[in-house]
Amino acid sequence: MEGFESVYNATAVQKLLDEEAINYRQCNCDEFAMGSSNENSAYGNVLNALDETKVPGGSSGGSAVAVAGGYVHGKFGK
């Protein structure tokens, strides 16, 4: 799926974009939500923001790290 760009956004994301509520960026997550540790993600391991000896877990680990690390107030798993 390298280079793929969706032709539309999820409704919740679009509503936030319409209100200029977020500066939308992508995070490193397991493709197709098919992972549980983010150790084999397309862009490399996702490191836990609180303890790099542990994995963030979940298919949306990049989003979890962004929130736990204080980089964003909230994030959709994508």
PAZAPA-4460 file (N, C-alpha, C; in steps of 0.05 Angstrom, whole numbers, plus 32768, in hexadecimal, padded with zeros to 4 digits):
% residues 78
    n_x    n_y    n_z   ca_x   ca_y   ca_z    c_x    c_y    c_z   seq   type   mol
   8010   7FE8   8000   8000   8000   8000   8011   8019   8000     1      M     A
   802B   8016   7FFA   803D   802D   7FFA   8032   8042   7FE6     2      E     A
   8030   805A   7FEF   8027   8070   7FDE   8009   8073   7FDD     3      G     A
   7FFA   8061   7FE9   7FDD   8062   7FE8   7FD3   807A   7FF8     4      F     A
   7FC0   8088   7FED   7FB3   809E   7FFB   7F95   809B   7FF8     5      E     A
   7F87   8099   800E   7F6A   8095   800D   7F5C   80AD   7FFF     6      S     A
   7F45   80A7   7FF3   7F36   80BC   7FE4   7F23   80CB   7FF7     7      V     A
   7F20   80C1   8010   7F0F   80CF   8023   7F19   80CA   803F     8      Y     A
   7F0F   80DA   8052   7F15   80D7   806E   7EFE   80CA   807D     9      N     A
   7F04   80BF   8094   7EEF   80B5   80A6   7EDE   80CD   80AE    10      A     A
   7EC4   80C9   80B3   7EB2   80DF   80BA   7EBD   80EF   80D2    11      T     A
   7EC5   80E2   80E7   7ECF   80F0   80FF   7EE7   8101   80F8    12      A     A
   7EFA   80F7   80E8   7F11   8106   80E1   7F0A   811E   80D0    13      V     A
   7EF8   811A   80BC   7EF0   8130   80AB   7EE2   8146   80BB    14      Q     A
   7ED2   813F   80CE   7EC4   8154   80DE   7ED9   8164   80EE    15      K     A
   7EED   8157   80F8   7F02   8166   8106   7F12   8178   80F3    16      L     A
   7F18   816D   80DC   7F27   817D   80C8   7F16   8195   80BF    17      L     A
   7EFC   8192   80BC   7EEA   81A7   80B4   7EEA   81BE   80C9    18      D     A
   7EEE   81B7   80E2   7EEE   81CA   80F8   7F0A   81D4   80FE    19      E     A
   7F1D   81CB   80EE   7F3A   81D3   80F3   7F42   81CC   810F    20      E     A
   7F38   81B6   811A   7F3D   81AE   8135   7F58   81A0   8139    21      A     A
   7F62   8195   8123   7F7B   8186   8126   7F8D   818B   810F    22      I     A
   7FA7   8187   8114   7FBB   8188   80FE   7FC0   816B   80F8    23      N     A
   7FB4   8160   80E5   7FB3   8143   80DF   7FCE   8139   80D5    24      Y     A
   7FD9   8125   80E2   7FF2   8118   80D9   7FEF   80FA   80DC    25      R     A
   7FFF   80EB   80CE   7FFE   80CE   80D0   8013   80C4   80E4    26      Q     A
   800D   80AD   80F0   8020   80A0   8103   8026   8084   80F8    27      C     A
   803C   807A   8102   8044   805F   80FA   8033   804A   8109    28      N     A
   8023   803B   80FB   8012   8027   8106   8013   800D   80F6    29      C     A
   800C   7FF7   8102   800B   7FDE   80F3   7FF7   7FE0   80DC    30      D     A
   7FFF   7FD7   80C5   7FED   7FD9   80AD   7FD4   7FC8   80B1    31      E     A
   7FBE   7FD2   80A7   7FA4   7FC4   80A7   7F9B   7FBC   80C3    32      F     A
   7FA6   7FC9   80D8   7F9F   7FC2   80F4   7FA6   7FA5   80FA    33      A     A
   7FBA   7F9B   80ED   7FC2   7F7F   80F0   7FDC   7F7D   80FF    34      M     A
   7FDB   7F84   8118   7FF3   7F81   8129   7FEB   7F87   8146    35      G     A
   7FFD   7F80   8157   7FF7   7F85   8174   800E   7F91   8183    36      S     A
   8024   7F96   8175   803B   7FA0   8183   8049   7FB8   8176    37      S     A
   8044   7FBC   815D   8051   7FD1   814D   806F   7FCD   814A    38      N     A
   8077   7FB4   814B   8094   7FAD   8148   809B   7FA8   812B    39      E     A
   8087   7FA4   811A   808C   7F9E   80FE   807E   7FB1   80EB    40      N     A
   807B   7FCA   80F4   806D   7FDE   80E4   807E   7FE5   80CB    41      S     A
   8070   7FEF   80B7   807D   7FF6   809E   8094   8009   80A1    42      A     A
   8093   801B   80B4   80A8   802F   80B8   80BA   8029   80D0    43      Y     A
   80BA   800F   80D8   80CB   8007   80EE   80BC   8006   8108    44      G     A
   80CA   7FFE   811D   80BE   7FFB   8138   80B3   8016   8142    45      N     A
   809C   8014   814F   8091   802B   815D   809B   8029   817A    46      V     A
   80A8   803D   8184   80B3   803C   819F   80A0   8048   81B3    47      L     A
   809D   803B   81C9   808B   8044   81DF   8097   805E   81EA    48      N     A
   8086   8073   81EB   808F   808D   81F4   8097   808E   8211    49      A     A
   808C   807B   8221   8092   807B   823E   80A9   8069   8246    50      L     A
   80AD   8054   8236   80C2   8040   823C   80C9   8031   8222    51      D     A
   80DF   8039   8216   80E7   802D   81FC   80EE   8010   81FD    52      E     A
   80EF   8004   8214   80F4   7FE7   8216   80DA   7FD7   8213    53      T     A
   80C4   7FE6   8211   80A9   7FD9   820E   809D   7FE3   81F4    54      K     A
   808B   7FD2   81E9   807D   7FDA   81D1   8063   7FE9   81D8    55      V     A
   805A   7FFB   81C7   8041   800A   81CD   8029   7FF8   81CB    56      P     A
   802A   7FE3   81BB   8014   7FD1   81B8   7FFD   7FDB   81A7    57      G     A
   7FEC   7FC9   819F   7FD5   7FD1   818E   7FDD   7FD7   8172    58      G     A
   7FCA   7FD6   8160   7FCF   7FDB   8144   7FD4   7FF9   813F    59      S     A
   7FCB   800A   8151   7FCE   8027   814F   7FE3   8032   8163    60      S     A
   7FF8   8024   8166   800D   802B   817A   8019   8047   8175    61      G     A
   801B   804E   815C   8026   8069   8156   8015   807F   8161    62      G     A
   7FFB   807B   8160   7FE8   808F   816B   7FEA   808F   818A    63      S     A
   7FEC   8077   8195   7FEE   8075   81B3   8007   8083   81BC    64      A     A
   801D   8080   81AE   8037   808C   81B6   8034   80AB   81B4    65      V     A
   8027   80B5   819F   8024   80D2   819C   8015   80DE   81B3    66      A     A
   8000   80D0   81BD   7FF1   80DA   81D4   8001   80D6   81EE    67      V     A
   800C   80BE   81F3   801B   80B9   820C   8034   80CB   820E    68      A     A
   8040   80D1   81F7   8058   80E2   81F8   8051   80FF   81FA    69      G     A
   8038   8106   81FA   8030   8122   81FD   8033   8133   81E3    70      G     A
   8036   8125   81CC   8039   8133   81B3   801F   813E   81A9    71      Y     A
   8009   8131   81B0   7FEE   813A   81A8   7FDB   8136   81BF    72      V     A
   7FC4   8143   81BF   7FB0   8140   81D3   7F9F   8127   81CF    73      H     A
   7F9B   811F   81B6   7F8B   8108   81AE   7F93   8100   8192    74      G     A
   7F8D   80E7   818B   7F95   80DD   8171   7F82   80C6   8169    75      K     A
   7F7B   80C5   8150   7F6C   80AE   8145   7F81   809A   813D    76      F     A
   7F7B   8080   8142   7F8C   806B   8137   7F88   806B   8119    77      G     A
   7F9D   806A   810A   7F9A   806A   80ED   7FAE   8058   80E0    78      K     A
***
